[in-house]
Amino acid sequence: MKGYVDESLRALMSVKVGSAESAQSFDVTVWIDTAFDGFLVFPRTMIEELGLHQEALTQAILADGSQVTLESFVCYVDWFGKVVDAQVIANNGKLPLLGTEFLANRRLVVDYVDRTVSIE
């Protein structure tokens, strides 16, 4: 999978996301966040637009050590040719994030000189 480094030095790529395994999928540009150990974080507005179904409430520990309760949803992502289900955490941010749960058993290369991103 290929992506790019933008002018703000964010590693970005596009993934196909749907609300169900057989539903229409949409291209979503995600910011690869190696500090997030989950699957995905989407803004609430995007979750509503995609029609994702709430899965549960989940406990999380933030970088500052505080514990919070987060809403989680389920989506289906085309990941290396297979449609896989993934947990999506809702937030009030502007950019969707892709976490390290998707990077397990993969190689992430971010080349800031050539402004390229690849996941193998």
C-alpha positions as CSV (number, residue, x, y, z in Angstrom):
1,M,0.0,0.0,0.0
2,K,1.3,3.4,-0.9
3,G,0.8,6.9,0.7
4,Y,2.5,10.2,0.9
5,V,4.0,12.7,3.3
6,D,2.1,16.0,3.2
7,E,3.4,19.6,3.7
8,S,2.9,19.3,7.5
9,L,5.1,16.1,7.5
10,R,2.1,13.8,8.2
11,A,2.3,10.2,6.8
12,L,-1.0,9.8,5.0
13,M,-2.6,7.1,2.9
14,S,-6.0,6.2,1.6
15,V,-8.0,3.1,2.8
16,K,-11.4,1.8,1.6
17,V,-13.9,1.7,4.5
18,G,-17.5,0.5,4.6
19,S,-20.2,0.1,7.2
20,A,-20.7,-3.6,6.5
21,E,-18.7,-6.3,4.9
22,S,-20.7,-6.2,1.7
23,A,-21.6,-2.5,1.8
24,Q,-20.3,0.2,-0.6
25,S,-16.8,1.3,0.5
26,F,-15.5,4.8,0.5
27,D,-11.9,6.1,0.3
28,V,-10.8,7.7,3.6
29,T,-7.4,9.4,3.9
30,V,-5.9,8.5,7.3
31,W,-3.0,9.8,9.2
32,I,-0.7,7.0,10.3
33,D,-0.3,7.4,14.1
34,T,2.3,5.1,15.5
35,A,1.5,6.3,19.0
36,F,-2.0,4.9,18.8
37,D,-2.2,1.1,19.5
38,G,-5.7,0.6,18.2
39,F,-7.1,0.3,14.7
40,L,-8.8,3.6,13.7
41,V,-9.9,6.9,15.2
42,F,-12.5,8.8,13.2
43,P,-14.2,12.2,13.8
44,R,-17.8,11.8,14.9
45,T,-19.0,13.5,11.8
46,M,-17.3,10.9,9.6
47,I,-18.7,8.1,11.6
48,E,-22.2,9.5,11.0
49,E,-21.6,10.1,7.3
50,L,-20.3,6.5,6.9
51,G,-23.3,5.1,8.9
52,L,-21.1,3.0,11.2
53,H,-22.8,1.0,13.9
54,Q,-21.9,1.5,17.6
55,E,-20.1,-1.5,19.0
56,A,-19.5,-0.7,22.7
57,L,-18.0,1.7,25.2
58,T,-14.3,1.1,25.8
59,Q,-11.9,2.2,28.5
60,A,-8.6,3.8,27.4
61,I,-5.6,5.4,29.0
62,L,-4.4,8.6,27.3
63,A,-0.8,9.7,26.9
64,D,-1.1,11.8,30.0
65,G,-2.1,8.8,32.1
66,S,-5.8,9.7,32.5
67,Q,-8.4,7.1,32.0
68,V,-11.4,7.9,29.7
69,T,-14.5,6.0,28.3
70,L,-14.7,6.1,24.5
71,E,-17.4,5.2,22.1
72,S,-16.3,2.5,19.6
73,F,-17.9,1.6,16.3
74,V,-17.2,-1.2,13.8
75,C,-16.2,-0.7,10.1
76,Y,-14.9,-2.9,7.4
77,V,-11.6,-2.1,5.7
78,D,-10.0,-3.4,2.5
79,W,-6.6,-4.3,3.9
80,F,-4.2,-5.9,1.5
81,G,-7.0,-7.4,-0.6
82,K,-9.0,-8.8,2.3
83,V,-12.0,-7.1,3.9
84,V,-11.4,-7.1,7.7
85,D,-13.5,-5.7,10.5
86,A,-11.9,-3.0,12.6
87,Q,-12.8,-1.0,15.8
88,V,-13.2,2.7,15.3
89,I,-12.9,5.1,18.2
90,A,-14.9,8.3,17.9
91,N,-13.4,11.6,18.7
92,N,-13.9,15.3,17.9
93,G,-10.7,15.7,15.8
94,K,-10.4,16.6,12.2
95,L,-8.3,13.8,10.7
96,P,-8.9,10.1,10.8
97,L,-6.0,8.1,12.4
98,L,-4.7,4.6,11.5
99,G,-3.1,2.9,14.5
100,T,-0.5,0.2,15.0
101,E,-3.0,-2.6,15.3
102,F,-3.1,-2.4,11.4
103,L,0.7,-2.3,11.2
104,A,1.3,-5.5,13.2
105,N,3.2,-8.0,10.9
106,R,3.8,-5.2,8.3
107,R,6.7,-3.0,7.4
108,L,6.0,0.8,7.5
109,V,8.5,3.0,5.6
110,V,8.1,6.7,5.7
111,D,10.6,8.5,3.4
112,Y,10.6,12.2,4.3
113,V,13.1,13.0,1.5
114,D,10.9,11.6,-1.3
115,R,7.7,12.2,0.6
116,T,6.5,8.7,0.2
117,V,4.8,6.2,2.6
118,S,4.6,2.4,2.0
119,I,3.2,-0.4,4.1
120,E,4.3,-3.9,3.0
